[in-house]
């Protein structure tokens, strides 16, 4: 699986969250389509088949990005 860029993953997660909230607050045909589209995009970017799996994968990826960032900061501290 090709890993998505952190910025892109966060944008897709934000889009999914917004669509989920809009649909839960006032479901319409438009909000349903927006949620389906956001869910599909999230599944594609994470390589998952369901929204639940996609969210779990996204959480794991974000944790990896955070771990990488802390390692990079440690390296910079050592170099100084």
KOLPAMI-359729 format. One line per 8 residues: for each residue x, y, z of N, C-alpha, C, O, CB. Coordinates in steps of 0.2 Angstrom, whole numbers, always signed. Glycine has a CB too. Example, Ala and Ser with C-alpha at 12.3 -4.5 7.8 and 13.67 -1.06 7.14 Angstrom:
+66 -28 +39 +62 -22 +39 +66 -16 +39 +71 -17 +42 +57 -22 +45  +64 -11 +35 +68 -5 +36 +64 +0 +39 +67 +6 +40 +70 -3 +29 .
end
This chain:
+4 -6 +0 +0 +0 +0 +4 +6 +0 +9 +7 +4 -5 +0 +6  +3 +11 -4 +6 +17 -4 +4 +21 +2 -2 +22 +2 +5 +21 -11  +8 +24 +6 +6 +28 +11 +4 +35 +9 +8 +38 +6 +12 +28 +17  -2 +37 +12 -4 +44 +10 +1 +49 +14 +3 +48 +19 -11 +45 +11  +1 +55 +11 +5 +60 +15 +0 +62 +21 -6 +62 +21 +6 +67 +10  +4 +64 +26 +0 +66 +32 -5 +71 +31 -11 +71 +34 +5 +68 +38  -3 +76 +28 -7 +82 +26 -14 +80 +23 -19 +82 +24 -4 +87 +22  -13 +75 +18 -18 +73 +14 -23 +69 +18 -29 +69 +18 -16 +69 +8 .
-20 +64 +22 -24 +60 +26 -28 +64 +31 -34 +63 +32 -19 +55 +30  -25 +69 +34 -29 +74 +39 -34 +77 +35 -40 +78 +38 -24 +79 +42  -33 +79 +29 -38 +83 +25 -44 +78 +24 -50 +80 +24 -36 +86 +19  -43 +72 +22 -48 +67 +21 -52 +65 +27 -58 +65 +27 -45 +61 +17  -48 +65 +33 -52 +64 +39 -56 +69 +41 -62 +68 +43 -47 +62 +44  -54 +75 +40 -58 +81 +41 -64 +82 +37 -70 +83 +39 -54 +88 +40  -63 +80 +31 -69 +80 +26 -74 +74 +28 -80 +76 +28 -67 +78 +19  -72 +69 +30 -76 +63 +32 -80 +65 +39 -86 +65 +39 -72 +57 +34 .
-76 +68 +44 -79 +71 +50 -85 +76 +49 -90 +76 +51 -74 +73 +55  -83 +80 +44 -88 +86 +43 -94 +83 +39 -100 +84 +41 -85 +91 +38  -93 +78 +35 -99 +75 +31 -103 +71 +36 -109 +71 +36 -97 +70 +25  -100 +67 +41 -103 +63 +46 -108 +68 +50 -113 +66 +52 -98 +59 +50  -105 +73 +53 -108 +78 +57 -114 +81 +53 -120 +81 +56 -104 +83 +60  -113 +83 +47 -119 +86 +43 -124 +81 +42 -130 +83 +43 -116 +89 +37  -123 +75 +40 -128 +70 +39 -131 +68 +46 -137 +67 +45 -125 +64 +36  -128 +68 +51 -131 +66 +57 -136 +71 +60 -141 +70 +63 -126 +64 +63 .
-134 +78 +59 -138 +83 +61 -144 +84 +57 -149 +86 +60 -133 +90 +61  -144 +84 +50 -149 +85 +46 -149 +81 +40 -146 +83 +35 -150 +92 +45  -151 +74 +40 -149 +70 +34 -154 +72 +28 -160 +73 +29 -151 +63 +36  -150 +73 +23 -154 +74 +16 -150 +70 +11 -145 +66 +12 -154 +82 +14  -153 +70 +5 -150 +67 -1 -143 +69 -2 -138 +65 -3 -154 +67 -7  -142 +76 -1 -136 +79 -2 -131 +77 +3 -125 +75 +1 -136 +87 -2  -133 +77 +9 -128 +75 +15 -126 +67 +14 -121 +65 +16 -131 +76 +22  -131 +63 +12 -130 +56 +11 -125 +55 +6 -120 +51 +7 -136 +53 +9 .
-125 +58 +0 -120 +58 -5 -113 +60 -3 -108 +57 -5 -123 +62 -11  -113 +66 +1 -107 +69 +3 -104 +64 +8 -97 +63 +7 -108 +76 +6  -107 +61 +12 -105 +56 +17 -102 +50 +13 -97 +47 +15 -110 +54 +22  -106 +47 +8 -104 +41 +4 -97 +43 +1 -93 +39 +0 -109 +39 -1  -97 +49 -2 -91 +51 -6 -85 +51 -1 -79 +49 -3 -92 +58 -10  -86 +55 +5 -80 +55 +9 -78 +48 +12 -72 +47 +13 -82 +60 +15  -83 +44 +13 -81 +37 +16 -77 +33 +10 -72 +30 +12 -88 +33 +17  -80 +34 +4 -76 +31 -1 -69 +33 -2 -64 +29 -2 -80 +32 -8 .
-68 +40 -1 -61 +43 -2 -57 +40 +4 -51 +39 +3 -62 +50 -2  -60 +40 +10 -56 +38 +16 -54 +31 +15 -48 +29 +17 -60 +39 +22  -59 +27 +13 -57 +19 +12 -52 +19 +6 -47 +14 +7 -63 +16 +9  -52 +22 +1 -47 +22 -4 -40 +24 -2 -35 +20 -3 -49 +26 -10  -40 +29 +2 -33 +32 +4 -30 +28 +9 -24 +28 +10 -34 +39 +6  -34 +24 +13 -31 +20 +18 -31 +12 +16 -28 +8 +19 -35 +20 +24  -34 +11 +10 -34 +4 +8 -39 -1 +12 -37 -7 +12 -27 +1 +8  -44 +2 +15 -48 -2 +19 -55 -3 +15 -56 +0 +10 -50 +2 +25 .
-59 -8 +18 -65 -9 +14 -71 -6 +18 -77 -5 +15 -66 -17 +14  -71 -4 +24 -76 -1 +28 -74 +5 +31 -68 +6 +32 -79 -6 +33  -78 +9 +33 -77 +16 +37 -73 +14 +43 -68 +18 +45 -83 +20 +38  -75 +9 +47 -72 +7 +53 -65 +5 +52 -61 +8 +56 -76 +2 +57  -64 +1 +47 -57 -1 +46 -53 +5 +44 -47 +5 +46 -57 -7 +41  -56 +9 +40 -52 +15 +37 -50 +20 +43 -44 +22 +43 -56 +19 +32  -55 +21 +47 -53 +25 +53 -48 +22 +58 -43 +26 +60 -59 +26 +57  -48 +15 +59 -43 +12 +63 -36 +13 +59 -31 +14 +62 -45 +5 +64 .
-36 +12 +52 -30 +12 +49 -27 +19 +49 -21 +20 +50 -31 +10 +41  -31 +24 +48 -29 +31 +48 -26 +33 +55 -21 +36 +56 -35 +36 +47  -29 +30 +61 -27 +32 +67 -19 +29 +68 -15 +32 +70 -31 +28 +73  -19 +23 +65 -12 +19 +65 -7 +23 +61 -1 +24 +63 -12 +12 +63  -9 +26 +55 -5 +30 +51 -3 +36 +55 +3 +38 +55 -8 +31 +44  -7 +40 +58 -6 +46 +61 -1 +45 +67 +3 +49 +68 -12 +49 +64  -2 +39 +70 +3 +37 +76 +10 +36 +73 +15 +39 +76 +0 +31 +79  +10 +33 +67 +17 +32 +64 +20 +39 +62 +26 +40 +63 +16 +28 +58 .
+16 +44 +59 +18 +50 +58 +21 +54 +64 +26 +57 +64 +13 +54 +54  +17 +53 +69 +19 +56 +76 +26 +53 +78 +30 +57 +80 +14 +56 +81  +26 +47 +78 +32 +43 +80 +38 +46 +76 +44 +47 +79 +32 +36 +80  +37 +46 +69 +43 +49 +65 +45 +56 +67 +51 +57 +67 +41 +48 +58  +40 +60 +68 +42 +67 +70 +46 +67 +76 +50 +71 +77 +35 +71 +70  +44 +63 +81 +48 +63 +87 +55 +61 +87 +59 +63 +90 +44 +59 +93  +56 +56 +82 +62 +53 +81 +66 +58 +77 +72 +59 +79 +62 +47 +77  +64 +62 +73 +67 +67 +69 +69 +73 +74 +75 +75 +73 +63 +70 +63 .
+65 +75 +78 +66 +80 +83 +72 +78 +88 +76 +82 +90 +60 +82 +87  +72 +71 +90 +77 +68 +94 +84 +69 +90 +89 +71 +93 +76 +61 +96  +84 +67 +84 +90 +67 +80 +93 +75 +79 +99 +76 +80 +89 +65 +73  +88 +79 +79 +90 +86 +78 +93 +89 +85 +98 +92 +85 +84 +91 +76  +90 +86 +90 +93 +88 +97 +100 +85 +98 +105 +89 +100 +89 +86 +103  +101 +79 +96 +108 +76 +96 +113 +79 +92 +119 +80 +94 +107 +69 +95  +111 +82 +86 +115 +85 +81 +117 +92 +84 +123 +94 +82 +112 +86 +75  +113 +95 +88 +115 +102 +91 +120 +102 +96 +122 +107 +98 +109 +105 +93 .
end
